[in-house]
Amino acid sequence: MSRLPLANAGPAARWAVLGLVSAVIGAVLHLAHLPAALMLGPMIAGIALEMAGGPVRVPPVAMSVAQGIIGCLVARAITHDILGAFAARWPLFLGVVALTLVASLFLGWVVFRLRILPGTTSVWGMLPGAASAMILMAEAFGADFRLVAFMQYLRVALLAVTASLIAHVWTQASGGAPVEAPWFPPIAWAPFSVTLGLVGLAVLVARTTRIPAGGLLSAMAAGIAVHLAAPTAIDLPPWFLAIGYALLGWNTGLRFTRPVLAAAARALPQTVLSILALMLFCAGVAALLVIELHVDPLTAYLATSPGGLDSVAIIAASTRVDVPFVMALQTVRFVLILLLGPALSRFVARRIGAG
């Protein structure tokens, strides 16, 4: 395949093309109501630019900004309602999370054992959580974050379609759709200044320490404390979130070389099977919640679904389910994966290497 004229274009022209293509693809995916469209659009555009011979690179400081924005997004999801739901049913939540983690690690082990994907990549790719955070953590801990992105977003897409269809059939679309916030609302300078401060903290930690994903973790930890103390203290306008999503999408897509794409294509059938197996396992856990605890079936399915925290939140908000229960279980799982993911992935890799 011959390289396109972008190979001879300057950096400014390449960034202009990347921004334009990203906006077009992201808008199309957004209109199609695809979760994470604002990240997938830039990622696809980055892959296209790399294949066209005109790659650019996202500066490290820009990636630290992206980590800070994602950290603020996660922090804002932690609410008093979620903490209350967890306090009331913490043994149940920890048990469900443990079952899901064991299933994810086992499937990652199978993918690794069969030499479908290398290293800890298979483990990070199978861990359920917010895909953006999983990609950042995987990169920080030495996995091939490009293939992790491939696995994570493939699962997000499959689960979003499945969960949306189930929710639509179950509720007969009676829940309505959530009202979208305007892209450029008036800026509330006090909370937005707090947000900028948290992002600045992420940049500082990333530049001055060697903590893996330090920017993400520092912004998330400080943001949780701030958000619980003052629930309106963090402001994330849609345009600001789009910046973080775009930076993360570009950083991932621009690293997709032809060999990486070839590896992803070879692994596609096995990856789909492993994702379907995890989905079926989590559906079985949801059935147990329905039978033993009389939890609403749709609530149980969304709470145990191994999709991204953000996509599940969107679906839950537009249906008649117990949203605090769903978000509490999803959030507990996400936080535990952030804390335990590095150690678990290294443990599985060592066990396979010794086997």
N, C-alpha and C positions, 0 to 999 in steps of 0.2 A: 504493500500500500504506500503510495508516494506521499511525501509530506506536503502540506498545504502552504500557501504563501505566508502564513503566520510565522513560519520558521524564520523569516527574514524581517519581521516586524519588530519595532522597538518595544520596550517594556510598557510604555504608556498606552500604545495601541493594543497590546495584548490585554492589559487590565480593562481597557474600555470594552473590548469584545467580550471578555469574561463577564463583566458586569451586565452588559446588555443581554447576553444569552442566558445568564442566570436569572435575570428579572423575568424574561419571557417564559422560561421553563417553570420557574417557581410560581408564576401567576397561573399558568395552565393547570399545574398540579393542585394549587390552592383552590381554584374554581371547581376542580373535580373532588374537593373535600378529602384529599389524601393527607393523612397525618404526616407531620414533619415535612410538608411540602417546601417550606422556606429553607430547609437544609438540604433536601434532596435535589432541588433545582440547582443551587450552586455546585453541589457535588457532581451532578451529571455534566454541568457546563465545564467544570474542572477536568473531568475525564476527557471530554471532547477536545478541550484545548491541548491537553497533554498528547492526545492522539494526533492532533493537527500539527504538532511540532512547534507549538508556541507557548511552552509552559512558563509560568512565573512561580514564585514561592511566597507564601505568607510569612511575613517577618515574625520572629519569636515574640516580640512585644504584642503584636496583634493577636497571637494565639493566647497570650496571657489575658488579654482583654476578653476574648471569647470564653475562657475558663471562668473569669469573674462573672460574666453575664449568666452563664449556665448555672454557676453556683448560687446566684441570687434567685434564679428561677426555681431551683430545688428548694431553697430556703423558704420562699414564699408559699410553697405547697404544705409546709408544716404548720398546722393550725392547732388551736386549743381543742377543737372538736376531734381532730385526729388523735391527739394525745389522750383525750377522754375515752374515746373508743378503744384505744390500745390498753389503757389502764383497766377497763372493765373486762376485757377478754384477752389479756396478754398470753395466757397459756395456749389458747386456741391459735392466736396469730403466730406465735413462735413455732408451734407444731406444723402449721400449714407452710410457713416459710421454709422450715427445715426440710419438709418433704419435697418442695419445689427445688430447693438447692441441691439436694441429693440427686434428684432426677436430672437436673441440668448438668451437674458434674459427671454423672454417669454417661450421658449422651455425648458430652464433650470428650470424655475418655474414649468412647467408642470411635468417634470421628478421628481422634488422635491415633488410636491404636491401629486403625485401618489405614493410616497414612494418607488420609484424605486432605488434611490440612496440617501445617507444621506447628511445632512448639506449643506454647500456651494459647495460641490463636484460637484453637477450637474451643477451649474452655471459656475464654472471654466472649467468644461469639455466641455461645449457648446461654450465658448467664442472663437472666431476665432483669430488666431495669430500664431506666431512661437510656435510649440508644446513644444520645450525645455524650452522656457521662461515661458510658461503657467504652466508647471509642477513645475518649481522653485518657481514661485509666489504662486501657490496653496499650496505648502509645507510651505512656509513662513507665510502664513495667515491661517494655521490651517485646510485646507481641506485635504481629503484623496487623496494625490497626486498619489497614485498607481491607483486608479480608474479614476482620472483625466487623467493619462497617457493612460489608456485603452481607454477612450473616444476620447482623442486627436488623438492618432495614428490610431484608427479605422477610424476617419474622414479623416485624412491625406491619408490613404490608399485608401479609397473610392473615394476621390476627385482627387487624383493623377491619378488613373486609368481612371476616367471619363474625366478629363481635357486632359490627354494625348491622349485618343481616339478621342476626339472632335478636338484637335489641329491637329492630324494626318489626319483625314478625311478632315478638312477644308483646310489645306495647301497641302494635298497630299504628305506629307513628303518632301516638297521642301525646307523647311528651313534648313534641315540638323541637325546634332547633334553637341552640343558644344564640343570643344576639351578639354579633361580632362588635368588638370595640373599634372605634374609628382609628385609622392608621396614624393620624397626627393630632391627637387630642391636645388641649391646652396643657402645658407642662406645669405640674405642681412642684415648684422648685425645692421645697423643703425635703419631701421624700425622694425626689430624683437626685438631690445632692447626696443623700445617704447612699443611694444606689451607686453613684459615681465613686463615693468613698470606698465602698466594698470592692468595686472593680479595681480601684487604685491599690487597695490592700492585696488583691490577687496578683497584680503586676509586681508589686514590691516583693511579695513572698516568692514568686516564680523567679525573679531576677537575683535574689540574695540568698536563696537556700537551694538545696538539692533534693528537697522533698518531692517525690513523684506526685504529679498532679497537685502540687502545693497550691497553685492559684485557685483551682476548683475547690479544694477542701477548705482553704482558709476563708474564701468568700462564703461558702456554704455554712461553715460553723458560725462565723460572726453574723451572717445573715439570719440564721435560725434564732439566735439570741435576740437580735434586734426585732425580728418579726413577731416573736412571741411577746416581747415587751410592749410593742406598739404595732398592731396588725396592719396599719396603713403606712408604715415607715418606709417600705420598699416600693418604688414605682418603676414598672417596666413597660413603657409604651411599646406598642407593636413595632414601630420602626426601629427602636433600640434592640428589641429581641431579634429582629430580622438581621441586624448587623452581626450579632453573636452567631446566629445560625449560619449566615453566609460565610463568615470566617472559618467556622468549623467545617462546613461543607467544602469550601475551596481547599483547605488544608488536606482534607481526605482525598478529594477527587483528583487533585493535581499530583498525587503520588501514585495514581493507578497507571502503572506502565503496562505495556503489552503482556509481559510475562505474568503480571498479577491478574490481569483480566483473563488470561488463558487459564490460570489456576482456579479462578472463581468459576469459570464456565465448566471446567472439569468436575468441580465439586458440587455443582448445582443440584443434580438428582439426589445425591446423598444428603445434602444440606436440607433440601425440602423434606425428605423422609424424616430426618432427625427433628425438624421443627414440628411436623405433624405428630410425631410420637410424643413430644413435650406437650403439645396442645391437648392431645387425648388424655395424657396423664393428669394434667391440671383440670380437665373437665371431670375426670373421675374423682379428684379431690373435692371439686365443687358439688358433685352428687352426694358425697359423704356429708358435707355441710347441710345440704337440703334434707337428707334422710335423718341424720342424728340431731341436728339443731334447728330444723325447720326454718332455715334461712331461705328467703325468696330465691328461686332458681337463677333469675337474671343477676341479682346481687351477688350470689355465690360465684357465678361464672365470671363476671367482671372482676371480682375481688381476687380470684385465683388465676386469671388469665396471665400468661407469661409475656404480655406485650409491654410496650413502653409506658411508663408512668404518665407521660403527657397525653398519649393517645387514649388510654383508658379513661383519664380524667375528662376528656372531651366527650367521649361516648356516654359516660356516667352522668354528666351534667345535662344531657339531652334526653334522658330516659327516667322513668319512675323507679328508682332504686334507692337503697340506703347508701347515699353518697359518702357519709363519714365512714361507714364500715368498709366500703370499697377502697377509699383513699387511705384509710389507716392500714389495711393489710398490704396494699401496694407500696405505701411509703416505708413501712417497717421492713419489707423485703428489700427495697431499694437501698435503704441505709445500711442494712446488714451486709448486702453485697459490696457496697462501697468499702466497708470496714474489713470484711473477710475475703473479698475477691482476690487480692494479691496473694495472700497466704494459701488460699485454696487452689488457685491456678498453679502456683509453684509446687504445691504438694502433689497434685495430680500429675504434673509433668515429671517430677522426680520418680513417682511410682511407676510411670510408664517407662521411663528411661532405665529403671532398675529391673523391669520385667523382661 
